[in-house]
Amino acid sequence: MNSQNATNRDFDTHPDANPDPITGQPGAHPVGTGLGAAGAGVVGAAVGGLVGGPVGAVVGAAVGAVGGGLAGKSIAERVDPTVEDAYWRENYQNRPYVGPDYTYDDYSPAYRTGYEGYLTYSTDGLAYADVEPRLRETYEQQYSDSRLGWEQAQYASRDAWDRLDEIALAYAAEDDYWRENYTTRPYWDSGYDYDDYAPAYRMGYESYSTYADQGMTFSQAEPHLRKDYESRYSDRRLGWDKAKYAIQDAWHRLESAVTGDDSRRM
């Protein structure tokens, strides 16, 4: 959803709808340790614009159940529950299901049930509807003393799940884009295949959402990226001297989507 009013209507008339909960609050984790709140938001919003529509609708149709499961596995490996808790603490009051008499402490267990449930079940390709009974059982067992019964808590739980699902689909869309186009890029070396370039592209769109939100350009972030790449992918065939162009390319693709300036694209 592109507006709070649209999101409110969706929750009022379709509680199981998939509104975008991302508002762009800053994250504090470097690349590889967790998805900062703004990082996730930038990727999701930018990819949504690049593929021409709401991320969930467009990418969901393209990725399908198997691809969605793989996307869930990929995102689950990068999610930091501490970041998710910080995101919802900052943003819960903006959500249409939040009552005026409740605090974050009331909703926190519901959000936790949602994002921890996603980390547990999405790696098997399961959708929220598939596991909702299990999440309800978990919530009612672990948080029986909560002021929120499941009838109220379920919306926050779904919101936390959907936030991660949107991000996962956005990442899958970026991966699909580069898989289809990497051989057209001026730095492509025919001696390498997509599996060689994939970690570099992934670092590019992850790092843009992390560092650009801190006001850093690619040049400013490059020393950090090199250190991170050489630490994480020292066993890869693609060394930094080649990988940096793919990282920069993925960074600038999202940058152009967010800012509307494509002058830095290769």
Order of alpha helices (4+ residues) and beta strands (2+ residues): alpha-alpha-alpha-alpha-alpha-alpha-alpha-alpha-alpha-alpha
